[in-house]
Amino acid sequence: MTPSGIRQDASSVTLRDHVAHSVRRYLSDLAGCDTDDLYTTTLRELEIPLFSEVLKHCDGNQSRAATLLGIHRATLRKKLKEYGLQ
């Protein structure tokens, strides 16, 4: 894997591939209707499980989780509060 977490091996499915598939499926499920805030909705739907899983991986240590995520601990705490993940 590269430092960005994207696999170089063409036979493996990357996180980017999974996200692209999920976005295509979501847009298909809209059945022609448009959404007015796809960007915010997508970020929220990605960040909630991302933060939850990273915190589990770090045994609840927010400082370690923030470091792993590459964000400031205060930013992580703000997002956790915003998403009700405290």
PDB file of N, CA, C and O in Angstrom:
ATOM      1  N   MET A   1       0.833  -1.189   0.000  1.00  0.00           N
ATOM      2  CA  MET A   1       0.000   0.000   0.000  1.00  0.00           C
ATOM      3  C   MET A   1       0.871   1.243   0.000  1.00  0.00           C
ATOM      4  O   MET A   1       1.972   1.244   0.550  1.00  0.00           O
ATOM      5  N   THR A   2       0.377   2.280  -0.609  1.00  0.00           N
ATOM      6  CA  THR A   2       1.067   3.557  -0.592  1.00  0.00           C
ATOM      7  C   THR A   2       0.745   4.258   0.716  1.00  0.00           C
ATOM      8  O   THR A   2      -0.164   3.831   1.427  1.00  0.00           O
ATOM      9  N   PRO A   3       1.468   5.328   1.056  1.00  0.00           N
ATOM     10  CA  PRO A   3       1.147   6.054   2.287  1.00  0.00           C
ATOM     11  C   PRO A   3      -0.290   6.557   2.334  1.00  0.00           C
ATOM     12  O   PRO A   3      -0.850   6.715   3.420  1.00  0.00           O
ATOM     13  N   SER A   4      -0.896   6.811   1.182  1.00  0.00           N
ATOM     14  CA  SER A   4      -2.277   7.288   1.159  1.00  0.00           C
ATOM     15  C   SER A   4      -3.277   6.164   1.360  1.00  0.00           C
ATOM     16  O   SER A   4      -4.481   6.413   1.432  1.00  0.00           O
ATOM     17  N   GLY A   5      -2.794   4.925   1.452  1.00  0.00           N
ATOM     18  CA  GLY A   5      -3.684   3.798   1.687  1.00  0.00           C
ATOM     19  C   GLY A   5      -4.300   3.226   0.431  1.00  0.00           C
ATOM     20  O   GLY A   5      -5.177   2.365   0.510  1.00  0.00           O
ATOM     21  N   ILE A   6      -3.858   3.687  -0.730  1.00  0.00           N
ATOM     22  CA  ILE A   6      -4.395   3.188  -1.987  1.00  0.00           C
ATOM     23  C   ILE A   6      -3.498   2.064  -2.473  1.00  0.00           C
ATOM     24  O   ILE A   6      -2.298   2.257  -2.666  1.00  0.00           O
ATOM     25  N   ARG A   7      -4.070   0.910  -2.668  1.00  0.00           N
ATOM     26  CA  ARG A   7      -3.296  -0.245  -3.104  1.00  0.00           C
ATOM     27  C   ARG A   7      -2.847  -0.071  -4.548  1.00  0.00           C
ATOM     28  O   ARG A   7      -3.586   0.445  -5.387  1.00  0.00           O
ATOM     29  N   GLN A   8      -1.643  -0.505  -4.818  1.00  0.00           N
ATOM     30  CA  GLN A   8      -1.098  -0.441  -6.170  1.00  0.00           C
ATOM     31  C   GLN A   8      -1.504  -1.659  -6.990  1.00  0.00           C
ATOM     32  O   GLN A   8      -1.506  -1.602  -8.219  1.00  0.00           O
ATOM     33  N   ASP A   9      -1.842  -2.740  -6.337  1.00  0.00           N
ATOM     34  CA  ASP A   9      -2.181  -4.004  -6.974  1.00  0.00           C
ATOM     35  C   ASP A   9      -3.520  -3.876  -7.699  1.00  0.00           C
ATOM     36  O   ASP A   9      -4.546  -3.630  -7.064  1.00  0.00           O
ATOM     37  N   ALA A  10      -3.516  -4.041  -9.014  1.00  0.00           N
ATOM     38  CA  ALA A  10      -4.724  -3.836  -9.822  1.00  0.00           C
ATOM     39  C   ALA A  10      -5.803  -4.869  -9.551  1.00  0.00           C
ATOM     40  O   ALA A  10      -6.974  -4.617  -9.835  1.00  0.00           O
ATOM     41  N   SER A  11      -5.441  -6.028  -9.009  1.00  0.00           N
ATOM     42  CA  SER A  11      -6.435  -7.076  -8.785  1.00  0.00           C
ATOM     43  C   SER A  11      -7.212  -6.881  -7.487  1.00  0.00           C
ATOM     44  O   SER A  11      -8.212  -7.563  -7.266  1.00  0.00           O
ATOM     45  N   SER A  12      -6.778  -5.974  -6.631  1.00  0.00           N
ATOM     46  CA  SER A  12      -7.480  -5.758  -5.364  1.00  0.00           C
ATOM     47  C   SER A  12      -8.419  -4.564  -5.480  1.00  0.00           C
ATOM     48  O   SER A  12      -8.197  -3.655  -6.279  1.00  0.00           O
ATOM     49  N   VAL A  13      -9.455  -4.583  -4.681  1.00  0.00           N
ATOM     50  CA  VAL A  13     -10.423  -3.501  -4.677  1.00  0.00           C
ATOM     51  C   VAL A  13      -9.978  -2.467  -3.646  1.00  0.00           C
ATOM     52  O   VAL A  13      -9.716  -2.805  -2.491  1.00  0.00           O
ATOM     53  N   THR A  14      -9.895  -1.221  -4.066  1.00  0.00           N
ATOM     54  CA  THR A  14      -9.440  -0.153  -3.181  1.00  0.00           C
ATOM     55  C   THR A  14     -10.616   0.500  -2.461  1.00  0.00           C
ATOM     56  O   THR A  14     -11.775   0.309  -2.832  1.00  0.00           O
ATOM     57  N   LEU A  15     -10.302   1.256  -1.449  1.00  0.00           N
ATOM     58  CA  LEU A  15     -11.323   2.037  -0.753  1.00  0.00           C
ATOM     59  C   LEU A  15     -12.009   2.975  -1.739  1.00  0.00           C
ATOM     60  O   LEU A  15     -13.226   3.153  -1.694  1.00  0.00           O
ATOM     61  N   ARG A  16     -11.235   3.564  -2.615  1.00  0.00           N
ATOM     62  CA  ARG A  16     -11.794   4.463  -3.635  1.00  0.00           C
ATOM     63  C   ARG A  16     -12.826   3.728  -4.490  1.00  0.00           C
ATOM     64  O   ARG A  16     -13.875   4.286  -4.814  1.00  0.00           O
ATOM     65  N   ASP A  17     -12.534   2.480  -4.855  1.00  0.00           N
ATOM     66  CA  ASP A  17     -13.481   1.681  -5.637  1.00  0.00           C
ATOM     67  C   ASP A  17     -14.783   1.462  -4.871  1.00  0.00           C
ATOM     68  O   ASP A  17     -15.872   1.579  -5.433  1.00  0.00           O
ATOM     69  N   HIS A  18     -14.660   1.146  -3.590  1.00  0.00           N
ATOM     70  CA  HIS A  18     -15.851   0.936  -2.760  1.00  0.00           C
ATOM     71  C   HIS A  18     -16.683   2.210  -2.661  1.00  0.00           C
ATOM     72  O   HIS A  18     -17.909   2.165  -2.760  1.00  0.00           O
ATOM     73  N   VAL A  19     -16.021   3.337  -2.468  1.00  0.00           N
ATOM     74  CA  VAL A  19     -16.731   4.615  -2.366  1.00  0.00           C
ATOM     75  C   VAL A  19     -17.426   4.931  -3.688  1.00  0.00           C
ATOM     76  O   VAL A  19     -18.595   5.318  -3.698  1.00  0.00           O
ATOM     77  N   ALA A  20     -16.718   4.768  -4.793  1.00  0.00           N
ATOM     78  CA  ALA A  20     -17.313   5.044  -6.108  1.00  0.00           C
ATOM     79  C   ALA A  20     -18.544   4.170  -6.342  1.00  0.00           C
ATOM     80  O   ALA A  20     -19.568   4.651  -6.827  1.00  0.00           O
ATOM     81  N   HIS A  21     -18.441   2.894  -6.000  1.00  0.00           N
ATOM     82  CA  HIS A  21     -19.578   1.977  -6.152  1.00  0.00           C
ATOM     83  C   HIS A  21     -20.757   2.438  -5.293  1.00  0.00           C
ATOM     84  O   HIS A  21     -21.900   2.441  -5.751  1.00  0.00           O
ATOM     85  N   SER A  22     -20.479   2.820  -4.064  1.00  0.00           N
ATOM     86  CA  SER A  22     -21.547   3.260  -3.159  1.00  0.00           C
ATOM     87  C   SER A  22     -22.203   4.546  -3.650  1.00  0.00           C
ATOM     88  O   SER A  22     -23.422   4.690  -3.559  1.00  0.00           O
ATOM     89  N   VAL A  23     -21.415   5.474  -4.167  1.00  0.00           N
ATOM     90  CA  VAL A  23     -21.978   6.724  -4.688  1.00  0.00           C
ATOM     91  C   VAL A  23     -22.851   6.436  -5.905  1.00  0.00           C
ATOM     92  O   VAL A  23     -23.947   6.983  -6.027  1.00  0.00           O
ATOM     93  N   ARG A  24     -22.372   5.582  -6.802  1.00  0.00           N
ATOM     94  CA  ARG A  24     -23.187   5.214  -7.975  1.00  0.00           C
ATOM     95  C   ARG A  24     -24.508   4.588  -7.545  1.00  0.00           C
ATOM     96  O   ARG A  24     -25.563   4.921  -8.085  1.00  0.00           O
ATOM     97  N   ARG A  25     -24.450   3.687  -6.577  1.00  0.00           N
ATOM     98  CA  ARG A  25     -25.663   3.024  -6.091  1.00  0.00           C
ATOM     99  C   ARG A  25     -26.611   4.039  -5.449  1.00  0.00           C
ATOM    100  O   ARG A  25     -27.819   3.987  -5.676  1.00  0.00           O
ATOM    101  N   TYR A  26     -26.070   4.958  -4.651  1.00  0.00           N
ATOM    102  CA  TYR A  26     -26.891   5.980  -4.001  1.00  0.00           C
ATOM    103  C   TYR A  26     -27.581   6.852  -5.049  1.00  0.00           C
ATOM    104  O   TYR A  26     -28.779   7.118  -4.953  1.00  0.00           O
ATOM    105  N   LEU A  27     -26.816   7.293  -6.050  1.00  0.00           N
ATOM    106  CA  LEU A  27     -27.400   8.130  -7.103  1.00  0.00           C
ATOM    107  C   LEU A  27     -28.462   7.363  -7.879  1.00  0.00           C
ATOM    108  O   LEU A  27     -29.480   7.935  -8.267  1.00  0.00           O
ATOM    109  N   SER A  28     -28.239   6.101  -8.102  1.00  0.00           N
ATOM    110  CA  SER A  28     -29.231   5.267  -8.783  1.00  0.00           C
ATOM    111  C   SER A  28     -30.501   5.145  -7.946  1.00  0.00           C
ATOM    112  O   SER A  28     -31.613   5.173  -8.474  1.00  0.00           O
ATOM    113  N   ASP A  29     -30.319   5.010  -6.638  1.00  0.00           N
ATOM    114  CA  ASP A  29     -31.467   4.886  -5.737  1.00  0.00           C
ATOM    115  C   ASP A  29     -32.300   6.166  -5.675  1.00  0.00           C
ATOM    116  O   ASP A  29     -33.469   6.125  -5.291  1.00  0.00           O
ATOM    117  N   LEU A  30     -31.710   7.297  -6.050  1.00  0.00           N
ATOM    118  CA  LEU A  30     -32.465   8.550  -6.058  1.00  0.00           C
ATOM    119  C   LEU A  30     -33.526   8.546  -7.149  1.00  0.00           C
ATOM    120  O   LEU A  30     -34.447   9.364  -7.132  1.00  0.00           O
ATOM    121  N   ALA A  31     -33.396   7.628  -8.093  1.00  0.00           N
ATOM    122  CA  ALA A  31     -34.386   7.432  -9.164  1.00  0.00           C
ATOM    123  C   ALA A  31     -34.725   8.738  -9.883  1.00  0.00           C
ATOM    124  O   ALA A  31     -35.898   9.059 -10.076  1.00  0.00           O
ATOM    125  N   GLY A  32     -33.704   9.480 -10.273  1.00  0.00           N
ATOM    126  CA  GLY A  32     -33.932  10.701 -11.038  1.00  0.00           C
ATOM    127  C   GLY A  32     -34.142  11.946 -10.207  1.00  0.00           C
ATOM    128  O   GLY A  32     -34.103  13.053 -10.742  1.00  0.00           O
ATOM    129  N   CYS A  33     -34.361  11.798  -8.925  1.00  0.00           N
ATOM    130  CA  CYS A  33     -34.521  12.959  -8.052  1.00  0.00           C
ATOM    131  C   CYS A  33     -33.137  13.476  -7.669  1.00  0.00           C
ATOM    132  O   CYS A  33     -32.205  12.693  -7.486  1.00  0.00           O
ATOM    133  N   ASP A  34     -33.012  14.766  -7.552  1.00  0.00           N
ATOM    134  CA  ASP A  34     -31.736  15.345  -7.152  1.00  0.00           C
ATOM    135  C   ASP A  34     -31.728  15.603  -5.658  1.00  0.00           C
ATOM    136  O   ASP A  34     -32.770  15.794  -5.031  1.00  0.00           O
ATOM    137  N   THR A  35     -30.523  15.605  -5.105  1.00  0.00           N
ATOM    138  CA  THR A  35     -30.343  15.971  -3.713  1.00  0.00           C
ATOM    139  C   THR A  35     -29.674  17.333  -3.694  1.00  0.00           C
ATOM    140  O   THR A  35     -28.909  17.657  -4.603  1.00  0.00           O
ATOM    141  N   ASP A  36     -29.947  18.129  -2.684  1.00  0.00           N
ATOM    142  CA  ASP A  36     -29.388  19.478  -2.658  1.00  0.00           C
ATOM    143  C   ASP A  36     -28.106  19.584  -1.841  1.00  0.00           C
ATOM    144  O   ASP A  36     -27.513  20.660  -1.766  1.00  0.00           O
ATOM    145  N   ASP A  37     -27.667  18.487  -1.226  1.00  0.00           N
ATOM    146  CA  ASP A  37     -26.486  18.572  -0.376  1.00  0.00           C
ATOM    147  C   ASP A  37     -25.721  17.251  -0.357  1.00  0.00           C
ATOM    148  O   ASP A  37     -25.414  16.720   0.710  1.00  0.00           O
ATOM    149  N   LEU A  38     -25.423  16.735  -1.523  1.00  0.00           N
ATOM    150  CA  LEU A  38     -24.752  15.441  -1.638  1.00  0.00           C
ATOM    151  C   LEU A  38     -23.387  15.447  -0.966  1.00  0.00           C
ATOM    152  O   LEU A  38     -23.008  14.464  -0.330  1.00  0.00           O
ATOM    153  N   TYR A  39     -22.650  16.533  -1.097  1.00  0.00           N
ATOM    154  CA  TYR A  39     -21.307  16.611  -0.517  1.00  0.00           C
ATOM    155  C   TYR A  39     -21.353  16.444   1.002  1.00  0.00           C
ATOM    156  O   TYR A  39     -20.627  15.615   1.551  1.00  0.00           O
ATOM    157  N   THR A  40     -22.188  17.211   1.678  1.00  0.00           N
ATOM    158  CA  THR A  40     -22.292  17.138   3.138  1.00  0.00           C
ATOM    159  C   THR A  40     -22.814  15.778   3.578  1.00  0.00           C
ATOM    160  O   THR A  40     -22.310  15.203   4.542  1.00  0.00           O
ATOM    161  N   THR A  41     -23.813  15.264   2.882  1.00  0.00           N
ATOM    162  CA  THR A  41     -24.362  13.950   3.204  1.00  0.00           C
ATOM    163  C   THR A  41     -23.296  12.871   3.067  1.00  0.00           C
ATOM    164  O   THR A  41     -23.174  12.000   3.928  1.00  0.00           O
ATOM    165  N   THR A  42     -22.530  12.930   1.992  1.00  0.00           N
ATOM    166  CA  THR A  42     -21.483  11.937   1.753  1.00  0.00           C
ATOM    167  C   THR A  42     -20.402  12.008   2.820  1.00  0.00           C
ATOM    168  O   THR A  42     -19.977  10.977   3.339  1.00  0.00           O
ATOM    169  N   LEU A  43     -19.953  13.215   3.151  1.00  0.00           N
ATOM    170  CA  LEU A  43     -18.937  13.355   4.199  1.00  0.00           C
ATOM    171  C   LEU A  43     -19.424  12.785   5.522  1.00  0.00           C
ATOM    172  O   LEU A  43     -18.690  12.073   6.207  1.00  0.00           O
ATOM    173  N   ARG A  44     -20.647  13.098   5.873  1.00  0.00           N
ATOM    174  CA  ARG A  44     -21.207  12.603   7.134  1.00  0.00           C
ATOM    175  C   ARG A  44     -21.265  11.073   7.131  1.00  0.00           C
ATOM    176  O   ARG A  44     -20.872  10.426   8.102  1.00  0.00           O
ATOM    177  N   GLU A  45     -21.754  10.510   6.043  1.00  0.00           N
ATOM    178  CA  GLU A  45     -21.884   9.058   5.956  1.00  0.00           C
ATOM    179  C   GLU A  45     -20.536   8.354   5.955  1.00  0.00           C
ATOM    180  O   GLU A  45     -20.447   7.192   6.351  1.00  0.00           O
ATOM    181  N   LEU A  46     -19.498   9.032   5.520  1.00  0.00           N
ATOM    182  CA  LEU A  46     -18.156   8.460   5.544  1.00  0.00           C
ATOM    183  C   LEU A  46     -17.486   8.679   6.898  1.00  0.00           C
ATOM    184  O   LEU A  46     -16.864   7.767   7.444  1.00  0.00           O
ATOM    185  N   GLU A  47     -17.615   9.891   7.434  1.00  0.00           N
ATOM    186  CA  GLU A  47     -16.915  10.222   8.676  1.00  0.00           C
ATOM    187  C   GLU A  47     -17.425   9.443   9.885  1.00  0.00           C
ATOM    188  O   GLU A  47     -16.626   9.042  10.731  1.00  0.00           O
ATOM    189  N   ILE A  48     -18.703   9.223   9.983  1.00  0.00           N
ATOM    190  CA  ILE A  48     -19.242   8.541  11.164  1.00  0.00           C
ATOM    191  C   ILE A  48     -18.626   7.149  11.335  1.00  0.00           C
ATOM    192  O   ILE A  48     -18.076   6.871  12.401  1.00  0.00           O
ATOM    193  N   PRO A  49     -18.692   6.262  10.336  1.00  0.00           N
ATOM    194  CA  PRO A  49     -18.050   4.953  10.535  1.00  0.00           C
ATOM    195  C   PRO A  49     -16.528   5.047  10.586  1.00  0.00           C
ATOM    196  O   PRO A  49     -15.887   4.256  11.278  1.00  0.00           O
ATOM    197  N   LEU A  50     -15.940   5.998   9.868  1.00  0.00           N
ATOM    198  CA  LEU A  50     -14.487   6.168   9.906  1.00  0.00           C
ATOM    199  C   LEU A  50     -14.030   6.492  11.320  1.00  0.00           C
ATOM    200  O   LEU A  50     -13.118   5.851  11.841  1.00  0.00           O
ATOM    201  N   PHE A  51     -14.656   7.481  11.940  1.00  0.00           N
ATOM    202  CA  PHE A  51     -14.271   7.867  13.296  1.00  0.00           C
ATOM    203  C   PHE A  51     -14.549   6.745  14.290  1.00  0.00           C
ATOM    204  O   PHE A  51     -13.732   6.481  15.172  1.00  0.00           O
ATOM    205  N   SER A  52     -15.687   6.087  14.154  1.00  0.00           N
ATOM    206  CA  SER A  52     -16.030   4.990  15.066  1.00  0.00           C
ATOM    207  C   SER A  52     -15.004   3.870  14.998  1.00  0.00           C
ATOM    208  O   SER A  52     -14.535   3.389  16.029  1.00  0.00           O
ATOM    209  N   GLU A  53     -14.659   3.458  13.798  1.00  0.00           N
ATOM    210  CA  GLU A  53     -13.720   2.346  13.631  1.00  0.00           C
ATOM    211  C   GLU A  53     -12.306   2.716  14.061  1.00  0.00           C
ATOM    212  O   GLU A  53     -11.610   1.901  14.667  1.00  0.00           O
ATOM    213  N   VAL A  54     -11.878   3.932  13.755  1.00  0.00           N
ATOM    214  CA  VAL A  54     -10.537   4.355  14.171  1.00  0.00           C
ATOM    215  C   VAL A  54     -10.470   4.455  15.691  1.00  0.00           C
ATOM    216  O   VAL A  54      -9.466   4.068  16.289  1.00  0.00           O
ATOM    217  N   LEU A  55     -11.516   4.966  16.321  1.00  0.00           N
ATOM    218  CA  LEU A  55     -11.531   5.031  17.788  1.00  0.00           C
ATOM    219  C   LEU A  55     -11.488   3.634  18.402  1.00  0.00           C
ATOM    220  O   LEU A  55     -10.786   3.418  19.390  1.00  0.00           O
ATOM    221  N   LYS A  56     -12.216   2.699  17.838  1.00  0.00           N
ATOM    222  CA  LYS A  56     -12.152   1.313  18.331  1.00  0.00           C
ATOM    223  C   LYS A  56     -10.738   0.774  18.185  1.00  0.00           C
ATOM    224  O   LYS A  56     -10.201   0.154  19.103  1.00  0.00           O
ATOM    225  N   HIS A  57     -10.144   1.015  17.031  1.00  0.00           N
ATOM    226  CA  HIS A  57      -8.778   0.553  16.762  1.00  0.00           C
ATOM    227  C   HIS A  57      -7.791   1.142  17.774  1.00  0.00           C
ATOM    228  O   HIS A  57      -6.813   0.494  18.145  1.00  0.00           O
ATOM    229  N   CYS A  58      -8.054   2.367  18.213  1.00  0.00           N
ATOM    230  CA  CYS A  58      -7.171   3.068  19.153  1.00  0.00           C
ATOM    231  C   CYS A  58      -7.645   2.919  20.596  1.00  0.00           C
ATOM    232  O   CYS A  58      -7.205   3.666  21.470  1.00  0.00           O
ATOM    233  N   ASP A  59      -8.532   1.969  20.854  1.00  0.00           N
ATOM    234  CA  ASP A  59      -9.065   1.716  22.198  1.00  0.00           C
ATOM    235  C   ASP A  59      -9.629   2.978  22.850  1.00  0.00           C
ATOM    236  O   ASP A  59      -9.471   3.186  24.053  1.00  0.00           O
ATOM    237  N   GLY A  60     -10.283   3.813  22.050  1.00  0.00           N
ATOM    238  CA  GLY A  60     -10.927   5.013  22.567  1.00  0.00           C
ATOM    239  C   GLY A  60     -10.001   6.190  22.803  1.00  0.00           C
ATOM    240  O   GLY A  60     -10.455   7.247  23.241  1.00  0.00           O
ATOM    241  N   ASN A  61      -8.724   6.037  22.526  1.00  0.00           N
ATOM    242  CA  ASN A  61      -7.758   7.114  22.746  1.00  0.00           C
ATOM    243  C   ASN A  61      -7.893   8.144  21.624  1.00  0.00           C
ATOM    244  O   ASN A  61      -7.469   7.910  20.492  1.00  0.00           O
ATOM    245  N   GLN A  62      -8.492   9.289  21.960  1.00  0.00           N
ATOM    246  CA  GLN A  62      -8.765  10.308  20.954  1.00  0.00           C
ATOM    247  C   GLN A  62      -7.497  10.944  20.393  1.00  0.00           C
ATOM    248  O   GLN A  62      -7.446  11.274  19.209  1.00  0.00           O
ATOM    249  N   SER A  63      -6.487  11.116  21.217  1.00  0.00           N
ATOM    250  CA  SER A  63      -5.229  11.696  20.724  1.00  0.00           C
ATOM    251  C   SER A  63      -4.593  10.783  19.682  1.00  0.00           C
ATOM    252  O   SER A  63      -4.145  11.237  18.629  1.00  0.00           O
ATOM    253  N   ARG A  64      -4.563   9.505  19.990  1.00  0.00           N
ATOM    254  CA  ARG A  64      -3.994   8.528  19.053  1.00  0.00           C
ATOM    255  C   ARG A  64      -4.835   8.445  17.778  1.00  0.00           C
ATOM    256  O   ARG A  64      -4.294   8.367  16.675  1.00  0.00           O
ATOM    257  N   ALA A  65      -6.162   8.463  17.938  1.00  0.00           N
ATOM    258  CA  ALA A  65      -7.059   8.404  16.781  1.00  0.00           C
ATOM    259  C   ALA A  65      -6.862   9.627  15.886  1.00  0.00           C
ATOM    260  O   ALA A  65      -6.805   9.501  14.663  1.00  0.00           O
ATOM    261  N   ALA A  66      -6.760  10.799  16.489  1.00  0.00           N
ATOM    262  CA  ALA A  66      -6.553  12.026  15.714  1.00  0.00           C
ATOM    263  C   ALA A  66      -5.238  11.962  14.946  1.00  0.00           C
ATOM    264  O   ALA A  66      -5.169  12.368  13.786  1.00  0.00           O
ATOM    265  N   THR A  67      -4.203  11.453  15.594  1.00  0.00           N
ATOM    266  CA  THR A  67      -2.907  11.311  14.926  1.00  0.00           C
ATOM    267  C   THR A  67      -3.016  10.354  13.750  1.00  0.00           C
ATOM    268  O   THR A  67      -2.502  10.636  12.668  1.00  0.00           O
ATOM    269  N   LEU A  68      -3.677   9.234  13.953  1.00  0.00           N
ATOM    270  CA  LEU A  68      -3.859   8.252  12.887  1.00  0.00           C
ATOM    271  C   LEU A  68      -4.648   8.849  11.714  1.00  0.00           C
ATOM    272  O   LEU A  68      -4.349   8.576  10.551  1.00  0.00           O
ATOM    273  N   LEU A  69      -5.649   9.660  12.034  1.00  0.00           N
ATOM    274  CA  LEU A  69      -6.474  10.295  11.009  1.00  0.00           C
ATOM    275  C   LEU A  69      -5.768  11.470  10.331  1.00  0.00           C
ATOM    276  O   LEU A  69      -6.145  11.879   9.233  1.00  0.00           O
ATOM    277  N   GLY A  70      -4.742  12.008  10.994  1.00  0.00           N
ATOM    278  CA  GLY A  70      -4.036  13.162  10.443  1.00  0.00           C
ATOM    279  C   GLY A  70      -4.768  14.469  10.662  1.00  0.00           C
ATOM    280  O   GLY A  70      -4.627  15.412   9.884  1.00  0.00           O
ATOM    281  N   ILE A  71      -5.565  14.519  11.748  1.00  0.00           N
ATOM    282  CA  ILE A  71      -6.283  15.748  12.089  1.00  0.00           C
ATOM    283  C   ILE A  71      -5.954  16.129  13.527  1.00  0.00           C
ATOM    284  O   ILE A  71      -5.452  15.309  14.295  1.00  0.00           O
ATOM    285  N   HIS A  72      -6.236  17.368  13.883  1.00  0.00           N
ATOM    286  CA  HIS A  72      -5.998  17.841  15.243  1.00  0.00           C
ATOM    287  C   HIS A  72      -7.021  17.195  16.182  1.00  0.00           C
ATOM    288  O   HIS A  72      -8.161  16.948  15.791  1.00  0.00           O
ATOM    289  N   ARG A  73      -6.611  16.926  17.405  1.00  0.00           N
ATOM    290  CA  ARG A  73      -7.503  16.297  18.381  1.00  0.00           C
ATOM    291  C   ARG A  73      -8.761  17.134  18.608  1.00  0.00           C
ATOM    292  O   ARG A  73      -9.848  16.581  18.772  1.00  0.00           O
ATOM    293  N   ALA A  74      -8.624  18.457  18.619  1.00  0.00           N
ATOM    294  CA  ALA A  74      -9.794  19.325  18.811  1.00  0.00           C
ATOM    295  C   ALA A  74     -10.791  19.161  17.661  1.00  0.00           C
ATOM    296  O   ALA A  74     -12.002  19.209  17.874  1.00  0.00           O
ATOM    297  N   THR A  75     -10.285  18.969  16.461  1.00  0.00           N
ATOM    298  CA  THR A  75     -11.159  18.746  15.302  1.00  0.00           C
ATOM    299  C   THR A  75     -11.906  17.433  15.453  1.00  0.00           C
ATOM    300  O   THR A  75     -13.105  17.358  15.183  1.00  0.00           O
ATOM    301  N   LEU A  76     -11.200  16.404  15.884  1.00  0.00           N
ATOM    302  CA  LEU A  76     -11.847  15.110  16.106  1.00  0.00           C
ATOM    303  C   LEU A  76     -12.922  15.232  17.174  1.00  0.00           C
ATOM    304  O   LEU A  76     -14.036  14.742  16.991  1.00  0.00           O
ATOM    305  N   ARG A  77     -12.599  15.875  18.279  1.00  0.00           N
ATOM    306  CA  ARG A  77     -13.580  16.039  19.363  1.00  0.00           C
ATOM    307  C   ARG A  77     -14.815  16.795  18.881  1.00  0.00           C
ATOM    308  O   ARG A  77     -15.940  16.433  19.224  1.00  0.00           O
ATOM    309  N   LYS A  78     -14.608  17.845  18.086  1.00  0.00           N
ATOM    310  CA  LYS A  78     -15.722  18.627  17.545  1.00  0.00           C
ATOM    311  C   LYS A  78     -16.610  17.752  16.658  1.00  0.00           C
ATOM    312  O   LYS A  78     -17.836  17.803  16.753  1.00  0.00           O
ATOM    313  N   LYS A  79     -15.986  16.956  15.801  1.00  0.00           N
ATOM    314  CA  LYS A  79     -16.741  16.074  14.907  1.00  0.00           C
ATOM    315  C   LYS A  79     -17.485  14.991  15.692  1.00  0.00           C
ATOM    316  O   LYS A  79     -18.631  14.671  15.379  1.00  0.00           O
ATOM    317  N   LEU A  80     -16.835  14.431  16.707  1.00  0.00           N
ATOM    318  CA  LEU A  80     -17.489  13.409  17.529  1.00  0.00           C
ATOM    319  C   LEU A  80     -18.726  13.984  18.208  1.00  0.00           C
ATOM    320  O   LEU A  80     -19.768  13.331  18.272  1.00  0.00           O
ATOM    321  N   LYS A  81     -18.605  15.201  18.709  1.00  0.00           N
ATOM    322  CA  LYS A  81     -19.748  15.857  19.355  1.00  0.00           C
ATOM    323  C   LYS A  81     -20.849  16.124  18.326  1.00  0.00           C
ATOM    324  O   LYS A  81     -22.026  15.874  18.584  1.00  0.00           O
ATOM    325  N   GLU A  82     -20.453  16.633  17.166  1.00  0.00           N
ATOM    326  CA  GLU A  82     -21.404  16.936  16.096  1.00  0.00           C
ATOM    327  C   GLU A  82     -22.199  15.697  15.677  1.00  0.00           C
ATOM    328  O   GLU A  82     -23.393  15.790  15.392  1.00  0.00           O
ATOM    329  N   TYR A  83     -21.537  14.541  15.642  1.00  0.00           N
ATOM    330  CA  TYR A  83     -22.172  13.305  15.212  1.00  0.00           C
ATOM    331  C   TYR A  83     -22.741  12.484  16.368  1.00  0.00           C
ATOM    332  O   TYR A  83     -23.279  11.399  16.147  1.00  0.00           O
ATOM    333  N   GLY A  84     -22.627  12.987  17.588  1.00  0.00           N
ATOM    334  CA  GLY A  84     -23.151  12.257  18.739  1.00  0.00           C
ATOM    335  C   GLY A  84     -22.382  10.987  19.040  1.00  0.00           C
ATOM    336  O   GLY A  84     -22.964   9.995  19.480  1.00  0.00           O
ATOM    337  N   LEU A  85     -21.076  11.007  18.807  1.00  0.00           N
ATOM    338  CA  LEU A  85     -20.239   9.821  18.997  1.00  0.00           C
ATOM    339  C   LEU A  85     -19.356   9.911  20.233  1.00  0.00           C
ATOM    340  O   LEU A  85     -18.371   9.180  20.334  1.00  0.00           O
ATOM    341  N   GLN A  86     -19.674  10.760  21.146  1.00  0.00           N
ATOM    342  CA  GLN A  86     -18.818  10.972  22.320  1.00  0.00           C
ATOM    343  C   GLN A  86     -18.773   9.778  23.219  1.00  0.00           C
ATOM    344  O   GLN A  86     -18.096   9.803  24.247  1.00  0.00           O
TER     345      GLN A  86
END
